[in-house]
Amino acid sequence: MKLKFPNPGLDDRIPSHKDLERMENEEAGDRPKWDNKAQYLLTCVGFCVGLGNVWRFPYLCQNHGGGAFMIPFLILLVLEGIPLLHLEFAIGQRLRKGSVGVWRSINPCLTGIGIASMLVSLLVGMYYNSIMAWIMWYLYNSFQNPLPWSQCPLNANRTDVVAECAESSTVDYFWYRETLNTSTAIDEAGGLQWWIVLAVVSAWSLVYVCCIRGIETTGKAVYITSTLPYLVLTIFLIRGLTLKGSIEGIKFLFTPDVNELMNPETWLNAGAQVFYSFSLAFGGLISFSSYNSIHNNCEQDAVIISIINGCTSVYSATVIYSIIGFRAMQKYDNCIARNILLLINTFNYPENTITDSNYKETVTFLNQTNPEVIQKLEICDMQTLLSQGVEGTGLAFIVFTEAIINMPISPVWAVLFFTMLFCLGLSTMFGAIEGVVAPLQDLNILPKTWPKEILSGLTCVISFAFGLIFALRSGSYWLALFDSFAGSIPLLVIAFCEMVSVIYIYGIDRFNKDIEFMIGHKPNIFWQVTWRVVSPLIMAVIFIFYFVTQVTKNLTYLVWDQEAENFPQLAERPYPAWIYVIICLLAGVPSLSVPGVAIFKFIQNKFCKKTDSREDTVKTVSAKILMSGQVND
């Protein structure tokens, strides 16, 4: 016996296959279409492949057994990522609506799923575009020689360099002081930083220009934003392989530690990375697929984009660690050079007596005769330098910038690197804006006469206004808070509800017939098993482990504080008590909108005066499809 919840009136809320054929033949309906298949695939690839593929995946590989991390990542990519991606593509293409319209058509009580997706897209878009502003600021400063982060500025008396820079490094100082001008606590706002505000204005202006008319404009932009990063990655790989230490970095990345496979955290992080790297549950992919031809092969699209996404993660990790290997080798050589200088000065050896080639033999000999001197030497270990894993902004704005200043013609490499990051971020923003604008149209809360240009502009203006919090001196701490909670638990809740709603409320049999109608054959046993059991179970396990982990641990954040004991290392501070209210709002409001709207709709249907059931039919079928006949009751 198949499990399926009762869902009366579904046939009246969705167009039939015959209606869809009529839409296709008569080009009816009010939704635009993609110019070609390549445009659609590039848009989806650009939305799925973002900054996380470049600066989080390499870190997770390095931190969880190198090549061993690939095993759970690829397994969960197949069992979790591809099934949910196919489901979103298929349901959007079948019902031809945005995220709110899709779930409301299946059942009005599910409208909260679309609203939750819209809220998450809005919140994530706000802070994601602030990262874009930082990238634009670095890109602007890359057109200088020497690069501004390659040397410390002079102090007010011009007698020495600034002490904060001398105690840390040039790249740290430029990032934390000259770019962010960061405060020492999240509750020390410090006022808006005008250069960051200008960068944020520029970032939102560019996003608006690209998204002004939805896919009609973003579809043109993706030809550049989705392809240029691959060209730049290839250039960096070719350059990286010519640098000393690059091979050591790549070997370190992929050398497997099979013991990590027994660590539950490795599998948990692999599942989370698969989930987030596909940009699932944001609603953007559902909207993008709704613009397709009804007979587009959505199953093939899901497989192609999944393969591209997985390969991009591995490819970008290879590129990143070729550069990190070069940086580590530079630090290793400098460490050896300082030790050699110390030994030569201590024992009054002639210059060039100790070199890189005989350094180890010399240290071994002197350790037997003068161990007290050897104990003063720095510990130079290549593996330790390589294992200093960093992710996120630390990788982009500190590690990579430090490696770039040691390359010949460093401004060229800086321009290439930040152009690549900007393209990756911009193509992801297209999906975030679509994930807000399409639900706004579906909800009918704004006048229908307003064109998409106004809706896109309104979304960008509101996001810019609220996003000014990230332009404060404490802005980087707020961004880390949003990144940790706005785009984590809510997405897991949404994705789980999406899969349960399609399989057990819309009905797996109906869904199978829809896919057969669209692509010519029913989903095979793999899709059946993953949709019904495996994928929901994986998402539930990830959600439970993540929730328990977040609730049980003491929440802290890292600050840049010159007065801290271990400066220039970032100091760990506990969040103030009032921040927990913000955390509950960020994670709770989108998540609770799912049951909240369901309860509201249930009460409304039970206790409020019922309207003619054909009203929804008129709105969702007759008004959307230009039919000459009547809709069957």
N, C-alpha and C positions, 0 to 999 in steps of 0.2 A: 504494500500500500504506500503510495507516494504522499509525502507531507506537503500540503499546500494550504495556506490560510485563505479563508473566504474573502473575495474581493468583488462585491457586486458593482455593476455598472461599468466595468472596465471596458467592455466593447463600445460603450457610448463615449468614452473619454479618449480613445485612440483611433487614428485612421486605420481602415482596413487595408489589406494588401491591394485590393482593387482601387481604393482611393489613392494609394501611393503610386500605383501604376499611372493613374490619371494625372497626378502631379508631375510625374516624370515625363510623360508624353506631351502634356500641354504646357510644361514649364510653369506650372501654377505655384501658388504659395508666395510668401513674402520673405523667404530666406535666400540670401545670395548663394552663389556657388563658386567653387574653386575654378581657377582658369584651367588647371591641368593637375594630374596626379602628383607630379614632382613638387608642385607648389605646396600641396597638402602634406606630403611626406616631410619636406624640408621644414615646414612650420611645426609639425609634431616633433621632429628630431630636435629642432631648436628649443622647443618648450621643455622637452624631457632632459636633454643634455645641457646642463648648466654649470654654474661655478662649483657645485658640490662634486661633480665628476673630476674636476681638476685639483681641488684642494682638500677634499675630505677622503675620497677613495684611496689615494696613495698613503695617507696617514693611517687609515684602518689596515691596509695591507702590511705596512711596516710594524704596526702595533700588535698584530694578531697573527704572527707566524709567517709573514711574507707570502710566498706562493701557496702556503697552506690555506690562507684566507680565501683564495680563489675557489676552493672546493665548495664551502658552504654558500659563497656568493653565487656561483653558477647554479647550484642545486635550487636555491631559493628564488633565483631569477626565473627558473623554469616553473617552479611550483607556486610561486606567489605573484611575481611581477607580470609575466605574460598573460595568465588567466584574467587578472583584473583589468589589464590594459585592453584585452580583447572584449571583455564585458562592457567597458565604457565606450569603446568604439562602436560596438554592435547596438547598444541600447540608444545611443545618440543618433546613429544613422537610421534606426528603425522609427523612432518617435519624432525625429527632426525638430528637436527643441534644445534649449539650453538646460543647464543643470536643474533649475527650479521647475521648468516646464515638464521635463522628463519624469521627475518623481511625483509631481502633482498629477500627471496624467495616469500614472500607475495607480496611485491612490492619494487623495487629498491629504490624508494623514502623514504622508511621506514628504510633504513640502519642506519640512524642516531640514531634510538632507541637503536640498539645494541651497537653502538659506545658509546652512553651516558652511558649505563649500564657498559661497559668496563671501562670507565674513572672513574665512581663512585666506582667501585670495586677496582681500582688501588689506588685512593685517600684514601678510607676508609681502605684498607689493610695496607697502609703505617702507619697511626696513630694507627690502631688497634693492629698491632704487636709491636708498642712501648709500649702500655699498657701491652702486653704480657711480654716485657722485664722488666718492673717494677715488674710484678708478679714474674718473675724468680729471680729478685734481692731479693725480700722479701722471697721467698721460700729458697734461698740459706742462708739467714740470720736466717731462722727459725731453723736451725740445731745448735742452741746454747742455752745454759742454764746458766744464764738467757737470755731471749730474748733481743736483743740490743735496742729495743724501750721501754724497761721496766724501764730504769733509765737514768738520765741525765749524760752526760760526764763531767769530771772535766775541769776547765779552764786551761789556759797555766801555771799558777803558782801552780796549783794543790791544791789551798786553798779553792775552792768553785766550785759549778757546773757552767756551762756556763750560762750566764745571759739570753740569748735568750730562752734557754730551761726552765729555772726557771720561766720566765715570761709567758710561754705558757704551754706546757705539753710535756711529754716524747714522745708520739706518734706523736704530731704535729712536734716536732723538728726533729725526725728521718725521717719523710716524707719530710718536706719542706727543711731541711738543709742537712741531711746526705745522703738522696736519691737523691732528685732533685737539691740540692744546688741552689735553685731558686733565680733569680734576682728579682728586684722590679718593672720591667716594661718589656713589650713585646719587646720594641726596645733596650733593654740592653741584647744583645746575651750572653755575658759572656764566650764564648768558650765551646768546647765539654767537657763533663764529662766522663772520661775514663771508669769508672765502668759501666755507662749506655751504652756506646758504646759497651763494651764487652757483656753486656746483650742483646743488640739489635742484635749483630752478632750471639749470641747463639740462639736467638729466630728465626731469619731468616734461620739459618742453619737447625734447627729442622723442620721448615715448609717445607724447600726444600726437606729434606730427606723423609718426609711423602708424598709430592706432586710430587716427581720426575717423576713418570710415571702415573700421573693422578689417575683415580679411581682404577687402579690396586694396588696402594700403599695406598691411602687414605682409600680405602674400607676395608683394613685390620686394619688400625689404629683406625677407628671409633668403633670397638668392645670395645676398652678401653675408648677413649675420650668421647664417647656419653653415656656410661653407668656408668662410675665411678662417675660423678657428682651426680647422683641420690643416689648412695650408701653413699657418703659423706654427702649429705643433710639429709638423714635419720639418720645417726649417729649424726649429729649436732642437729636434732630435738629431738632425744631421750635424748641427753645430756642437751639440752636447757630446756626441760620440768622439769628437776631435779633441775634447778637453781632458786634461789629466784628472783621473779619479772617477770619470763617468762610468766606466765599466764596473768599478767597485760599488758604486751606488746602485746600479741595476742588479748586480749580483746580490747585494744586501736585500733589495726589495723582494726578489723572487726566491731567495733561499728558503725552503719550507721548514717550518718547525711543526712537525706532525702532532706534537703534544698539544698544540693550540686547538686541535680538532676536538679534544675532550673538554674544552673550556666552554661552558654554556654561553658566556658573554660574547665569544667569537661568533656563534650562530645568531645570537640576538642582534649584534651590530650588523652582521651580514644581511639579516632580514630587514632591518631598519634602512640600511643603505639601498637595498634593492627597491624598497617601497618609495623612499624619497627621491631617488635618482630618476624614477619614471614620472614624477610630478602627478601622481595619482590622487584622486579625490579632491582636486582643486576645482573641478568643473570645466576647466579649459578644454580638455581633450574631448569631453562629451559635446561641447559646443562646436569644436572644430569638425568632428565627425558628422555632425548634423547638416553640414553644408555639402556633403558628398552626394553623389548619385546613389539612388536606393539600391542599385545592384553592384556597388563597389565591394571588392573583396576585403572586408574588414579583418578577416582572420589572417590573411596574408600580410596586411599592413602591421598588425600587432606583432607578428613574428619578425618581420623585417626591422621594425623600429627597436624591438628588444635586442636583436643581434647587434645593431648599430650602437645602441646604448651601452651594452656590455663591453663590446670591443673598444669603444671610446674610453671607457673607464680604465681598462688595462693599458691602452695606448698612451693616454695622458699620464698615467702613473709611471710608465717607462720614461717618458720625457722628463717629468718632474724629478725623478730620482737620478737621472743622468746629470742634471744640474746640481742637485743636492750632493751627489758624489763629488763633483768638482769643488763645491764649497767646502765640503769636509776635508778634501785633500789640501786645499789652500790653508785651512786652519791647522791641519796636521803638519804641513811643511813649516808654517810660521812657528808652531810650538817647538819643533825640532831646532829651528834656527835660533830661537831664544835660549834653548838649553845649550846649544853649541857655544853661543856667545858667552854664557855664564861659565862654562868649563874653561874656555880659552882665557878669560879674564882671571878666573880663580887660580889656575895653575901657570899663568903666564906663558902659555903655549904660543908658538908663532902662528900667524894667520894662515888659515887653510890646513892646519894640522889635523883638525877634526872636520870631516865632511859628512854628507848624508850617507855615503857608502860605508864608512867605517864607524859611524856613530854608535851602533849597537855594541860592536866589539869593544869600543873605548869605554862605554858606560859599564859593561860587564867587568872589564879589568879594573876600572876605578872603584867599582862597588866593593871589590875585595881589599883595596888599599885605603880608600878614603870614603867609607860608606856615609859619613855625616854630610859630605858634599852632595852625593848622589840623592840623598833624601830631600834636598832643596830643589831638585829639578821638577819641572812640571810633568805630569803624567800625560804622555801623548799616545792616544789610542784611537785608531781609525774607526773601529767598531763603535766606540762610545760616541764619537762625533757623528757617525751615521745614524745612531739610534736616538739622537735628540729630535724625536718626531714632533712636528708642528702641523697644525691644520688651520683652515680658515684664513682669516686676515693675517695671522702670523706668517703663514707660508707665502702669501702674495706680496705683502707689504714689508716684510722683514727679511725672510730667508732668500727669496728670489731676487729682491733688490740688492741684497749684499753680494749675491753671486754675479749679478749683472755688472756691478761696478768693477769687478775683476776681469771682465771680458774686454777685448779690444773693441773700439768704436761702440762703447757701452750705450750711448743714447739711442742708437739704432735698435739694439736689442730691447731697451726699455720701451720704446714706442711700439715695437712688435708685440711684446708681452701684454702691455696694458690695452692695446687695441684688441687682442684676442679675448681678454677677460671682458672687455666692454661688449663685444659682439655676443659672447656667451650669455651675459646678463641681459642684454637687450632682447634677444630672442626669447628668453624665459619670461620677461616682462610682458611680451605680447600675449602669452597664455594667461598671465595673472589678470591683465586688464579685461580680456575676453571672459574670464571667470567671474568678473563683476558686472560687466555691461550686459551680457546675455541674460543673467537672472533678473536684472533690473527691468529689462524689457518683458520678461515672462511674468513678473509680479504685478505689472500694470499699476505701480504706485506713482509713476510719473506720467504726464500726458503722452498719449500715443503719437501726438503730432510732433513731438520732439524728435529730431533726427539723431542718428547715431553720433554725429559730430558733437552734439550737446551732451549726450550721455557720457561719451569718452572724456570730454573736457571736464564735466562735473566730477567724474571719478578721479581724474588727475589732480584737480584743484583741491578736493577734499583730502586726498592722500597726501598731497604736498603740505597742506596746513597742519594735519596731525603729525606728519613725518618730520616737522621742524624740531621735534624733541630729540631727534638723532643728530641735529646740528648744534646742540648744546655741548658744553665742555664735558658733560657726563654722557654724551650721546652714545659713545661706544659701549658703555655699560648697559644702557637701555636696549641697544641693538642686540647684544648678547642675550638679554632677558627675553626679548621677543622671539629670537631665533630658537631658544630652548623650549619655549612653551606654546607660542602661537601656531607653530607648524609641526607639532609632534603628536600629542594625544588627540587633538581634534581630527587630524587626518586619519588616524587609525580607527577612530569611532566612525567617521564618515564612510571609509572604505568597507568596513565590516557591514554597516547598514546597507550600503549599495548592493553588495553581493547577496545578502539575505533577502533584500527586497526583490531583486530580479528573480532569484531562484525559487523563493518560497511564497512570494506575494503576487508578483507578475506571473510566475509559473514557469518552471523549466520546460515543460512540453510546449507551451506557447512560444517561449524564447527559441527553442530548437526549430520550430516551424518558421519563425521569423528569419532565422539565419539561413535556413534552407531556401526560403523565398529570395533572400538577398544575394547569396553567393552560390546557390545551386546544390548544396549538399548539407546534411545535418552535421553538427559538431561531433567529432569522434569521441571515443571513450576517455581520452586524456582530458578534454575539456569538461566532460560530464563529472569525472571524479574530482578534479580540482575545484570546479565551481561549487559542487554540492558539499564537499567535506574538507579537502586538504587546505585550500586557500583560506576559507573562514577560520579553520582551526589554527593555522599559522598566525593569522592576524590577531586572533584572540590571545594566543600565547604571548606574542610580542607585546600586546597592550597590557596584559596582566603583569609581566615582568617589568616593563617600563614604568608602569604606574606604581608598583610596589617599590621599585628602586628610587623613584623620585620622592615618594612619601616618606620613606624610612631614612634617607640620608639628609644630612645637614646641608642646606643650600648655601653655597658661597659663590663669590665672583672674584676675579683677578683685577687688581688695580696697579697703575703705574704711580709709584710714590718714591720720590728721591730720598725721603726720610726713613724709608723702610730698612729693616736690618739687613736683608739680603739683596738690596738694590745692586745691580739693575734687574734682578729677577722680579717678576710680577708678584705682588703681595696678595695673599689670600685673605678675603674679608667676608664675614657673614652678612647676609642681606638684612637691612632694617626690617622691623616687624611689619610695617605697613606695606612692604613690597608683596607680601603674601596675598594681599587683597588684589593687587594688580595681576599676580600669577593666576589667581582663581578666575579673574575676568578674562584673561587671555586664553586660557585653556578651557574654562567652564562655559562661557557664553556660547561659542560655536558648538561645543559638544552637547550642551543641554538644550540647544534650539531644536535638536532632533526630537527628543521626547516631549519637549515643551509645546511645539507646534502640533504634534500628534495628539496630545491631551486636549489642547484648545479645539482642534477640529472635531475630536470625539464629542466633547461637551456641546459644541455648536450643533452638531448633527443630532444629538440626543434631545437637547432642551430648547433649541432655537427653532423658529418657524422655518420649515423646509420650503425651499423654492422648487420650481419645476425642474425635475432632474434633467430635462433636455437642455437646460441653460448651458451646462458644461459642454454638452455635445455641440451646441451652436458655436461656442467659443473655440473649441479645440479642433473641430473637424470642418464644419461648414464655413467658418470664417477664415480658416487657414487654407482650405482647399476650394478652389473655384469650381463648384460642381453645379450642374444643371438639375440634378435629381435631388431627392430628399434623403436624409440620413435615416437609416432604419432604426426603429426603436429597439 
